[in-house]
Amino acid sequence: MSSVVRLPRRIYRGAEISRTPKIIDDYDFSSVYQPILSPTHRKLVGYEALVRVRKNNESVSPFTLFEQAEKNNQTPELDRHLLQLHLDNFAASSQAVWLFLNINPGTCIHPEASLEKLALQCKRSGIDPEKVVLELVETASDNPAALLEFILKAKAHGFQIAIDDFGMGDSNFERLWRINPLIVKLDRSLLVNAENNSRARMLLESLVKMIRESGSLVLLEGIENHTQAHIALQTEADLLQGFLFARPSNLKQHEPELTEQALKRIIADSSESSAQDIRDQESYFRLLRFEILEACHSLSRELPFSTACNKLLEVDGVKRCFLLNPQGIQQGNLARANPDIHRGKFNPLYHSAGAQWTHREYFRNALERPQHISSCRPYVGLPDAKRTVTLSTMLPGQQVLCVDIHPDEMFGGQLEFPATL
């Protein structure tokens, strides 16, 4: 979460606890919990525990607190104190949900705060370790072997494992497969970038799909507005978290029913938005199909190629038309929506008359489905190095009309072409 300060994950180096005054005696600590929701089940399934710190009635940043603890070699003691605090405050809740705890693996390796002691803390609080999800940053350790050993021991005690902030820094897929966490929390920057960039959105969707196919659940956090919620829902992420649903609060003050109602409203709004997008895209495809067929009819009447394609080139997103003979060889140059007289950059691939495109998917599609207008998968078009989808259809005489479209310029980059129009 952008405005929730997380405890810094620093690997404790094994120094002995200092005899300086204990940090935990100098501050007032309290727990707050932020809901984690399942859009599929439309209900609350967990809470992430976060700390609030005060000294002399003034707020203190957890980051500052842990910097001081590390300086005084009191990080394990502070970690253990806060974990017990979160467990005790959570124990009063009778909800059948996960408790997400941020934890430093270096701290738990230390004898003062071992996994065995953490399991004992859970038992004293009446919380089964299987209800506890330990959040780790897989890049936090400079000793991946030790991190993996810690994770195996944690799982043996019954704890669940979540990898936090995945996708930032040097996050590593190989380590992810080896750790095999129950949950992967993606760094919020991926969602923010997806909100502003269609390519980043595609990459986010691919990342979510890849992680889910590998056997882990995906949690998208930091959702603060309806656009981000819509993107998160479109990715089919398993779990959601963010201010849009609920802010961190004392469990006694939190009302799960209100949070779940907010989730259901957001899902309904997103579903309506998706339905409207589908209706708009269907209208666009009908127009596109009509103009392609009109161009085909004009060509059958032997009108000049550029004239036949004039109206088609006025359709939003359409950039180029070109004609192939039965051997896939381009007949003449491209008919373009924009002449690009002042295109400025040298490109030896710009003029393509005589080029042979038999190896391209769009040419094969036209041969295999001669009575249809087919669409190919997106690729990088050679004339302008932009993501392109080519529609193709066979004309009388087995010539092939091809139409290049830049899908990223349409519907916020979310235009999805059917196999045939």
C-alpha positions as CSV (number, residue, x, y, z in Angstrom):
1,M,0.0,0.0,0.0
2,S,1.4,3.4,-1.0
3,S,0.4,5.1,2.3
4,V,1.0,2.2,4.6
5,V,4.5,2.1,5.9
6,R,5.7,-1.5,5.9
7,L,8.3,-2.8,8.3
8,P,11.7,-2.9,6.5
9,R,12.9,-6.4,5.8
10,R,16.5,-6.5,6.9
11,I,18.4,-9.7,7.4
12,Y,19.7,-9.8,11.0
13,R,23.4,-10.6,10.9
14,G,23.5,-12.6,14.2
15,A,25.0,-9.9,16.6
16,E,24.0,-10.4,20.2
17,I,21.2,-8.4,21.7
18,S,22.6,-5.1,23.1
19,R,22.4,-4.2,26.7
20,T,21.3,-0.7,25.9
21,P,17.7,0.3,27.1
22,K,15.1,-1.7,25.3
23,I,13.4,0.0,22.5
24,I,10.1,-1.8,23.2
25,D,10.0,0.1,26.6
26,D,10.3,3.5,25.0
27,Y,7.3,3.3,22.5
28,D,3.6,2.6,22.5
29,F,2.6,0.0,19.9
30,S,-0.8,-0.9,18.5
31,S,-2.1,-3.3,15.8
32,V,-4.2,-2.4,12.9
33,Y,-5.5,-4.8,10.3
34,Q,-6.3,-4.3,6.6
35,P,-8.8,-6.7,5.0
36,I,-7.9,-9.1,2.2
37,L,-10.7,-10.1,-0.1
38,S,-11.6,-12.9,-2.5
39,P,-13.5,-11.5,-5.5
40,T,-14.6,-15.0,-6.5
41,H,-16.1,-15.7,-3.1
42,R,-17.1,-12.0,-2.7
43,K,-16.0,-12.1,0.9
44,L,-13.3,-11.2,3.3
45,V,-10.7,-14.0,3.7
46,G,-7.9,-12.4,5.7
47,Y,-6.2,-9.5,7.4
48,E,-2.7,-8.1,7.1
49,A,-1.4,-7.0,10.5
50,L,0.4,-3.6,10.5
51,V,1.9,-1.7,13.4
52,R,1.2,1.8,14.6
53,V,3.9,3.4,16.8
54,R,3.7,6.4,19.1
55,K,6.1,8.1,21.4
56,N,5.1,11.0,23.7
57,N,1.8,11.0,21.9
58,E,3.4,11.6,18.5
59,S,3.4,9.2,15.6
60,V,6.6,7.5,14.8
61,S,7.4,5.9,11.4
62,P,7.9,2.1,11.7
63,F,10.8,2.5,9.3
64,T,12.5,4.9,11.7
65,L,11.7,2.5,14.6
66,F,13.3,-0.5,12.9
67,E,16.4,1.6,11.9
68,Q,17.0,2.3,15.5
69,A,16.3,-1.3,16.5
70,E,18.9,-2.6,14.0
71,K,21.4,0.0,15.1
72,N,21.0,-1.3,18.7
73,N,20.9,-5.0,17.7
74,Q,17.4,-5.3,19.0
75,T,15.6,-6.2,15.8
76,P,14.8,-9.8,16.8
77,E,13.4,-8.7,20.2
78,L,11.3,-6.0,18.5
79,D,10.0,-8.4,15.9
80,R,9.0,-10.9,18.5
81,H,7.2,-8.3,20.6
82,L,5.2,-7.0,17.6
83,L,4.3,-10.5,16.4
84,Q,3.0,-11.4,19.9
85,L,1.1,-8.1,19.9
86,H,-0.5,-8.8,16.5
87,L,-1.4,-12.4,17.5
88,D,-2.9,-11.4,20.8
89,N,-5.0,-8.6,19.3
90,F,-6.2,-10.9,16.5
91,A,-7.0,-13.8,18.9
92,A,-10.1,-11.9,20.1
93,S,-11.6,-12.2,16.6
94,S,-13.6,-15.3,15.9
95,Q,-13.5,-14.9,12.2
96,A,-12.3,-17.9,10.1
97,V,-9.7,-15.9,8.1
98,W,-6.0,-15.8,7.5
99,L,-3.7,-13.5,9.5
100,F,-0.9,-12.1,7.3
101,L,2.2,-11.2,9.3
102,N,5.2,-9.4,7.8
103,I,8.3,-11.2,9.0
104,N,12.0,-11.0,8.7
105,P,13.5,-14.5,8.0
106,G,16.8,-13.4,9.5
107,T,15.0,-12.6,12.8
108,C,13.4,-16.0,13.0
109,I,16.7,-17.7,12.5
110,H,18.0,-15.9,15.5
111,P,17.6,-18.0,18.7
112,E,15.8,-15.2,20.5
113,A,13.0,-15.4,17.9
114,S,13.0,-18.8,16.3
115,L,10.2,-20.4,14.4
116,E,9.6,-22.7,17.3
117,K,8.9,-19.7,19.5
118,L,6.6,-18.2,16.9
119,A,4.6,-21.4,16.8
120,L,4.5,-21.3,20.6
121,Q,3.3,-17.7,20.5
122,C,0.5,-18.8,18.2
123,K,-0.5,-21.6,20.5
124,R,-0.6,-19.2,23.5
125,S,-2.8,-16.9,21.5
126,G,-5.1,-19.8,20.5
127,I,-4.3,-19.4,16.8
128,D,-3.5,-22.4,14.6
129,P,-0.3,-21.8,12.6
130,E,-2.3,-22.8,9.5
131,K,-4.3,-19.6,9.8
132,V,-1.0,-17.5,9.8
133,V,0.5,-16.4,6.5
134,L,4.1,-15.3,6.8
135,E,4.9,-12.5,4.3
136,L,8.5,-12.6,3.1
137,V,10.3,-10.6,0.4
138,E,12.2,-13.2,-1.6
139,T,14.9,-10.6,-2.5
140,A,15.5,-9.8,1.2
141,S,18.1,-12.4,1.8
142,D,21.6,-12.5,0.4
143,N,21.6,-16.2,1.2
144,P,18.9,-17.9,-0.9
145,A,19.7,-21.3,0.6
146,A,19.1,-20.1,4.1
147,L,15.9,-18.4,3.0
148,L,14.7,-21.7,1.5
149,E,15.6,-23.6,4.6
150,F,13.6,-21.2,6.7
151,I,10.6,-21.5,4.5
152,L,10.7,-25.3,4.6
153,K,10.8,-25.2,8.4
154,A,8.0,-22.7,8.5
155,K,5.8,-25.0,6.3
156,A,6.7,-27.9,8.6
157,H,5.3,-26.0,11.5
158,G,2.1,-25.4,9.6
159,F,2.6,-21.8,8.6
160,Q,1.5,-20.6,5.1
161,I,4.0,-18.6,3.0
162,A,3.4,-15.5,0.9
163,I,6.0,-13.8,-1.2
164,D,5.6,-10.0,-0.9
165,D,6.4,-7.2,-3.3
166,F,7.1,-9.6,-6.2
167,G,8.0,-7.8,-9.4
168,M,10.3,-5.2,-7.9
169,G,14.0,-5.1,-7.7
170,D,15.6,-8.4,-8.7
171,S,12.6,-10.6,-8.1
172,N,13.5,-14.0,-9.5
173,F,11.2,-16.6,-11.1
174,E,13.5,-19.4,-10.4
175,R,13.4,-18.7,-6.6
176,L,9.7,-18.3,-6.8
177,W,9.3,-21.9,-8.2
178,R,11.6,-23.2,-5.6
179,I,9.9,-21.5,-2.7
180,N,6.4,-22.6,-4.0
181,P,4.5,-20.1,-1.9
182,L,0.7,-20.3,-1.3
183,I,0.4,-16.6,-2.2
184,V,2.3,-14.1,-4.3
185,K,1.7,-10.5,-3.6
186,L,2.6,-8.3,-6.6
187,D,4.3,-5.0,-6.0
188,R,1.8,-2.1,-6.2
189,S,3.9,-0.4,-8.9
190,L,2.8,-3.0,-11.4
191,L,-0.8,-2.0,-10.9
192,V,-0.1,1.7,-11.0
193,N,1.9,1.3,-14.3
194,A,-0.9,-0.8,-15.7
195,E,-3.4,2.0,-15.0
196,N,-1.4,4.4,-17.2
197,N,0.1,2.1,-19.9
198,S,-1.6,-0.5,-22.0
199,R,1.6,-2.5,-22.5
200,A,2.2,-2.6,-18.7
201,R,-1.4,-3.8,-18.3
202,M,-0.7,-6.7,-20.7
203,L,2.4,-7.6,-18.9
204,L,0.6,-7.5,-15.6
205,E,-2.1,-9.8,-16.9
206,S,0.5,-12.2,-18.3
207,L,2.4,-12.2,-14.9
208,V,-0.8,-13.0,-13.0
209,K,-1.6,-15.8,-15.4
210,M,1.9,-17.3,-15.2
211,I,2.0,-17.3,-11.4
212,R,-1.5,-18.8,-11.1
213,E,-0.5,-21.5,-13.6
214,S,2.6,-22.3,-11.5
215,G,0.4,-23.2,-8.6
216,S,0.3,-20.0,-6.4
217,L,-2.5,-17.6,-5.7
218,V,-2.0,-14.0,-6.7
219,L,-2.8,-11.0,-4.5
220,L,-3.0,-7.5,-5.9
221,E,-2.6,-4.9,-3.2
222,G,-2.7,-1.1,-3.1
223,I,-6.0,-0.8,-5.0
224,E,-7.1,2.8,-4.4
225,N,-9.6,3.7,-7.2
226,H,-12.2,2.0,-9.4
227,T,-9.9,1.9,-12.5
228,Q,-7.3,0.0,-10.5
229,A,-10.0,-2.3,-9.2
230,H,-11.3,-3.0,-12.7
231,I,-7.8,-3.8,-13.9
232,A,-7.3,-6.1,-11.0
233,L,-10.5,-7.9,-11.6
234,Q,-9.7,-8.3,-15.3
235,T,-6.4,-10.0,-14.5
236,E,-8.4,-12.6,-12.6
237,A,-6.2,-12.1,-9.5
238,D,-7.3,-14.4,-6.6
239,L,-7.1,-11.8,-3.8
240,L,-7.5,-8.1,-3.5
241,Q,-6.4,-5.5,-0.9
242,G,-6.5,-1.7,-0.8
243,F,-8.0,1.5,0.6
244,L,-10.8,1.3,-1.9
245,F,-12.2,-1.6,0.1
246,A,-11.1,-0.7,3.6
247,R,-8.4,1.1,5.4
248,P,-6.3,-0.5,8.2
249,S,-8.1,-0.3,11.5
250,N,-8.6,-1.9,14.9
251,L,-10.5,-5.1,14.6
252,K,-13.1,-4.0,17.0
253,Q,-13.8,-1.0,14.8
254,H,-13.9,-3.0,11.6
255,E,-17.2,-4.2,10.2
256,P,-16.6,-7.1,7.7
257,E,-20.1,-6.8,6.3
258,L,-19.5,-3.2,5.1
259,T,-16.2,-4.3,3.5
260,E,-17.9,-7.2,1.7
261,Q,-20.7,-4.9,0.5
262,A,-18.1,-2.5,-0.9
263,L,-16.4,-5.4,-2.7
264,K,-19.8,-6.5,-4.2
265,R,-20.6,-3.0,-5.4
266,I,-17.1,-2.7,-7.0
267,I,-17.5,-6.1,-8.8
268,A,-20.9,-5.1,-10.1
269,D,-19.6,-1.7,-11.4
270,S,-16.7,-3.5,-13.1
271,S,-19.0,-6.1,-14.6
272,E,-21.1,-3.4,-16.1
273,S,-18.1,-1.6,-17.4
274,S,-16.8,-4.8,-19.0
275,A,-20.3,-5.4,-20.6
276,Q,-20.3,-1.9,-22.1
277,D,-16.8,-2.4,-23.4
278,I,-18.0,-5.6,-25.1
279,R,-20.9,-3.8,-26.7
280,D,-18.7,-1.0,-27.9
281,Q,-16.2,-3.4,-29.4
282,E,-18.9,-5.4,-31.2
283,S,-20.1,-2.1,-32.8
284,Y,-16.6,-1.4,-33.9
285,F,-16.1,-4.8,-35.4
286,R,-19.4,-4.5,-37.3
287,L,-18.2,-1.2,-38.8
288,L,-14.8,-2.7,-39.6
289,R,-16.4,-5.7,-41.3
290,F,-18.7,-3.5,-43.3
291,E,-15.9,-1.3,-44.6
292,I,-13.6,-4.3,-45.4
293,L,-16.4,-5.9,-47.5
294,E,-17.0,-2.5,-49.2
295,A,-13.3,-2.4,-50.1
296,C,-13.5,-5.9,-51.5
297,H,-16.5,-5.0,-53.6
298,S,-14.7,-1.9,-55.0
299,L,-11.6,-4.0,-55.9
300,S,-13.9,-6.6,-57.6
301,R,-15.1,-3.6,-59.8
302,E,-11.4,-2.9,-60.6
303,L,-11.2,0.4,-58.8
304,P,-7.7,1.6,-58.0
305,F,-6.4,0.1,-54.8
306,S,-6.0,3.4,-52.9
307,T,-9.5,4.5,-54.0
308,A,-11.0,1.2,-52.9
309,C,-9.4,1.5,-49.4
310,N,-10.2,5.2,-48.8
311,K,-13.2,4.7,-46.5
312,L,-11.6,1.7,-44.8
313,L,-8.6,3.8,-43.9
314,E,-10.8,6.3,-42.2
315,V,-11.9,3.8,-39.5
316,D,-10.2,4.4,-36.2
317,G,-7.1,2.2,-35.6
318,V,-6.7,1.2,-39.3
319,K,-3.2,2.1,-40.4
320,R,-2.4,0.3,-43.7
321,C,-3.9,-1.8,-46.4
322,F,-2.0,-4.0,-48.9
323,L,-2.7,-6.7,-51.4
324,L,-1.0,-10.0,-51.9
325,N,-1.1,-12.3,-54.9
326,P,-1.8,-16.1,-54.6
327,Q,1.9,-16.6,-53.9
328,G,1.9,-14.1,-51.0
329,I,3.9,-11.4,-52.8
330,Q,2.9,-7.9,-52.1
331,Q,1.3,-6.0,-55.1
332,G,2.5,-2.4,-55.0
333,N,3.2,-0.4,-51.9
334,L,1.0,0.1,-48.9
335,A,-2.2,2.2,-48.9
336,R,-1.8,4.3,-45.7
337,A,-4.2,6.1,-43.4
338,N,-1.4,8.7,-42.9
339,P,1.1,9.4,-45.8
340,D,3.9,9.8,-43.3
341,I,5.6,12.4,-45.6
342,H,7.6,13.8,-42.7
343,R,8.2,10.5,-40.9
344,G,11.8,11.6,-40.1
345,K,13.4,8.3,-39.2
346,F,15.2,6.1,-41.7
347,N,13.6,2.7,-42.1
348,P,14.7,0.4,-45.0
349,L,11.5,-1.7,-44.3
350,Y,9.2,1.2,-45.1
351,H,8.6,0.4,-48.8
352,S,7.6,-3.2,-49.1
353,A,6.4,-3.7,-52.7
354,G,7.4,-7.1,-53.9
355,A,7.9,-8.5,-50.4
356,Q,6.8,-12.1,-49.8
357,W,4.5,-12.8,-46.8
358,T,3.7,-16.5,-47.3
359,H,5.2,-17.2,-43.8
360,R,2.9,-14.8,-42.1
361,E,-0.1,-16.0,-40.1
362,Y,-2.5,-13.6,-41.8
363,F,-1.7,-15.0,-45.3
364,R,-2.3,-18.6,-44.1
365,N,-5.5,-17.5,-42.4
366,A,-6.9,-16.2,-45.6
367,L,-6.1,-19.4,-47.5
368,E,-7.6,-21.6,-44.7
369,R,-10.7,-19.5,-44.3
370,P,-11.4,-18.0,-47.7
371,Q,-15.0,-17.0,-46.9
372,H,-14.1,-15.1,-43.7
373,I,-12.3,-12.0,-42.5
374,S,-9.7,-13.5,-40.2
375,S,-7.5,-11.8,-37.6
376,C,-4.0,-12.9,-36.6
377,R,-2.3,-12.7,-33.3
378,P,-0.6,-9.4,-32.4
379,Y,2.9,-8.9,-33.7
380,V,5.4,-6.0,-34.3
381,G,4.7,-4.5,-37.7
382,L,7.8,-3.9,-39.8
383,P,6.9,-0.5,-41.2
384,D,6.6,1.3,-37.9
385,A,7.7,-1.2,-35.2
386,K,4.3,-1.0,-33.4
387,R,2.1,-3.7,-32.1
388,T,-0.2,-4.7,-35.0
389,V,-3.1,-7.0,-35.8
390,T,-3.6,-7.9,-39.5
391,L,-7.1,-8.8,-40.8
392,S,-7.1,-10.7,-44.0
393,T,-9.6,-12.1,-46.5
394,M,-9.4,-13.7,-49.9
395,L,-10.7,-11.9,-53.0
396,P,-11.8,-13.5,-56.3
397,G,-8.7,-14.7,-58.2
398,Q,-7.2,-15.7,-54.8
399,Q,-5.7,-12.3,-54.1
400,V,-5.6,-11.5,-50.4
401,L,-6.6,-8.1,-48.9
402,C,-4.7,-7.3,-45.7
403,V,-5.6,-4.6,-43.2
404,D,-3.2,-3.5,-40.5
405,I,-4.6,-2.2,-37.2
406,H,-2.9,-0.8,-34.1
407,P,-4.9,-2.3,-31.3
408,D,-3.2,-0.3,-28.6
409,E,-4.8,2.9,-29.9
410,M,-8.3,1.5,-29.4
411,F,-10.3,0.9,-26.2
412,G,-7.4,1.7,-23.9
413,G,-5.3,-1.0,-25.5
414,Q,-7.9,-3.7,-24.5
415,L,-9.3,-4.4,-27.9
416,E,-9.5,-8.2,-28.3
417,F,-10.0,-9.5,-31.8
418,P,-12.1,-12.6,-32.5
419,A,-10.6,-15.2,-34.8
420,T,-13.0,-14.1,-37.6
421,L,-15.2,-11.0,-38.0
